[in-house]
Each structure stands twice: as structure tokens, then as C-alpha cells.
Amino acid sequence: MFSSAVTPAIGALILAALLAIALHWLLWRVLERVGRRKAPPFYMTLIQGVRRSTRWAALAVALLLAYPAVALPAGPDQVLGEVLTLLTIAVVGWILIDLSVVATRVAASRWNVGVADNLRARTIMTRATVVQRIAVVLILVITASVMLMTFPQARALGASLLASAGIVGLIAGLAAQPLLTNIIAGLQIALTQPIRIDDVVVVNGDWGVVEEIDVAFVVIRVWDLRRLIVPLSYFLQNPVENWTYKSANLLGYIHIYADYEVPVGEVRDELRRILEATDLWDGQVWNLQVTQMDERAVQMRALFSARDSSSRWNLMVLVREELLRFLQGAYPERLPRERVELAPGRQG
């Protein structure tokens, strides 16, 4: 008797689920066709971003509509009702997460981080990414909490723990403190922007690029392709070099050591020729000055500007090699050297 009462109901629910999936597929085909014709750019990103979650939403709605019409015994009826409630809550959370991802993708499509002057784009992308990931954490926490609150046993257990086990709450709070600290640090970074995605930074002596800003940590791609995983709170509690805080343009410099008789003016002219012959120089700043003299050699500093950190490094290497080649070819005797004066020997 139990199976004869349950089987038709299950069949009706399966039929409703299949009908919902078919209608969702048909609707999405129409929406995609409309999007390819005259929809705004973000339209297809939205349609593709929420496809899977809305499919499950359609399934949940169909089952909720069909559920009151089927006749089930008391036990299976209660279980099915609880499952459908949990499914609906989970699907709503899923859709909200997908919408946050879509918003971030739309921001990424409107702001190109790959251009030379990308300060504004990196600012927008950093804020969007950090806020989106914090939003995902909050949505997951709220969704899980609402799902637990649907069970009377869970509500009673929570009240009992809060009333009689204050030490548990204290321990849990202490355990969650690092996570909460990093989440709050993420909000501060999103607002104040001491670092941004694609910024060039120096952390503990390691030079690298900010590759990713997560909810609790920052991923820095070091020049040798290692990844540094640094907690978000570190950037608010410690000094960090940010070479691209205001703009991507940077100054490079090298030191040249030569003999006191080196013709500084000709070395300066050679530096200008080297810079004008390469695309690595942005044409903004250049100079060569004598910055130090000691008993052995003269120190000259060649200063020049570049459009970004990569160009700066390559330009420093190029200038160093070319000036060395120039001194070796034109003035080899003007390279640093030791002078020794021998006292005349005694006549005897």
C-alpha cells in the first residue's frame, strides 16, 4: 500500500522536474538568440553567468508548485517538504553568488588592466574583486544559517549552547579572530587601496606583482614565478613598497665607476644616445651626474624613466651593458685603477 501511494506522486514530481528543465532550456535559447542581435554587452555575461543556478531554481519552483498537489504519506511528505525548503534556500544563495561573479566580470570587461596607464582600471578591479569575495563569504554564511534555522532541533541546540556554554562561544570567537581580521582588512584595502591588482610591490625583499586579492590573503607573483601568499592584515600592519601606487611610470638608475680622468660630458652624451635608440625609455626623464668621489674612483649615476616595472628593469640592464661597452671601447684607460707610487731606492 505504501508503494502504491508513493509511486504516482514520485512520477508526478519527476514529470514536473523534466518540464521545468525543458522550459528553462527553451527560454535560455530564446534569450541567447536575442542577446546575439541587439543586447548590451553585459547581457550575455549575465545570461551565461546564471544559467546553471537558474536551471536549479526552475527545478525548485516546479517541485514546490507540484508538491501540494501530490498525495504522500505523512513521513515522506514531511521529508520532501524539508528537502524542497533547503533546496530553495540553497538555490537563492547560489543565484546571489552568480550575480556577484557577473558584476565582477562586467567590471573587468569595461576596464582593461592590460593597457599602459591602467591605474583607474586596477583600482576598480581591486574593489570589485575584494567586495565580491567578501560578499560570497557572507552569502554562504547567511545561507547556511537560514538552512539550519529551518530545523527546530538546530534552533534549540543553538539556544542551549548560547545559554549554557559561554566558554564555547569565547573559544569560537578567538578561533575566528584571524579570519575576521583578514575580512575587515579586505574591506579596508578595498576602500583605501594601499595595494591593487597588478601593482608592483616589494614584500620582505621579494619583488613581485599582485596577482590575486582573496578574502583572507594576497597572492604575489614573484619575478622568478614563485607565489607569495601573504595575509591581508599584513599590508595594514607592515610597511610595503608599492612602485605603482600613483602611476605605472618608474625611475631607473645605475651606478658607473670610472677613473678621475673620465670625460663625464661624453659619457652623458652616450647615455642620451642609448636612451633615444630604444623603445624602453618613455622619453620623460634622463640625467647623468657625478654622485660620489673617493680615493680610487668616481661614481656616476645614470637616471632614466620607463613606462612600467618590466621596461624599467630591461632598460637598466641595457644602459649598464651599453655604457660598459662604450668605456671599454673608447676609454679603456679610464676604467677604475689603482695608483701606486714607489719611493726611490737608496744609493749605496
Steps between C-alpha positions, in 0.01 A plus 500: 500500500789736577659452158168538317447837669855626448567392141245730326615794710863440409402472136317833517799670661740358241270618221489849652880505529551393138249759381680774694839403355356495147337842543822641642698368203250648255495837677881520504519423130266793433691732735835410340362559152370841604834578664697431182296756307466828686551453873753712698844346563430391858186311394678184380726502806188501720323229301802269499589572862166397653415214264569212740361661814176607327459146364498370856271788599254396232520144630435614858204719398344218299530256790360756745201556271442128447561397862161611647312318224652155566382271772773349715496324836584715800862387532615545137289816471688665787840392370423626151377832634821553697717402203317742268536780756874440530534478121320832453720677756817354348396600148428858608848521652649349185328760280627782720857367474469473122374858481802621697730316259316651202541851644875444534527370143309801367742731682793307355361533148463877532843566651806364324787429741734418211545858378804707594315758711280259694481665843124566482431151366703335778317709762157392376602136459650480848189640665269280295702184567540552875137600553377209288698243697392642833142497371535131410613419855209696649250334263631154592481577872148645477378216278638234734349680799156522339516133404585402858220718636245292310564214744339547842763271652780723373333811644462333839861379491626848416300658781630239745859560402463877527330472842716238669837495326636851485855362493426331167401833353816658634718227349317523169545875498872470564532235230317717248699812587769459227231445234296799618815713517584416139142558381500845664846563353359407159229765535762757604719411202201524265422850631847649560687305227856478637542219247308410185491214256802517265690734735877452518596456865799401712413279800777384731757567230313306229397695191179392334158581355169479689330216314194438716329653804292240680279520808783416741827531305682660208683301232817670376672366187872543560735575209623136493135377479478399866179596681499673837184444703471795739213561747295810425563641846875508424454791258332712766750422776834508317672738257486382139664654193243568227672612180175567311290667770447824305596393149676224313792730404823430688851641520796273443863565579842340483839592646815518288847506653788648302838667536527868593601585144179364343325760275164531677343708223567232236360228726189717544466538123535124457223441756270729302579314179429162662163618635387655173581177315267278705122481548548406865554867590178702527674826406417678826804506731872444457818629660859407586674650804814442701362389837812394689879515494744304711871424493461238226224596255218733401141381536252619236125437518300460180131579558216425255125434497294209365131437446476196728704274726587248229630773266690655790689178575585432135609860450730486803668189360530654153653828623745317724623278215518781243691741725744225593554425130549873432766540772679180398516611136557876520673549836639169629767689691229694688361193677568484878862429580741504792783755509814405689797731543828323578757682708847522338749243632808593702828546322778310667 
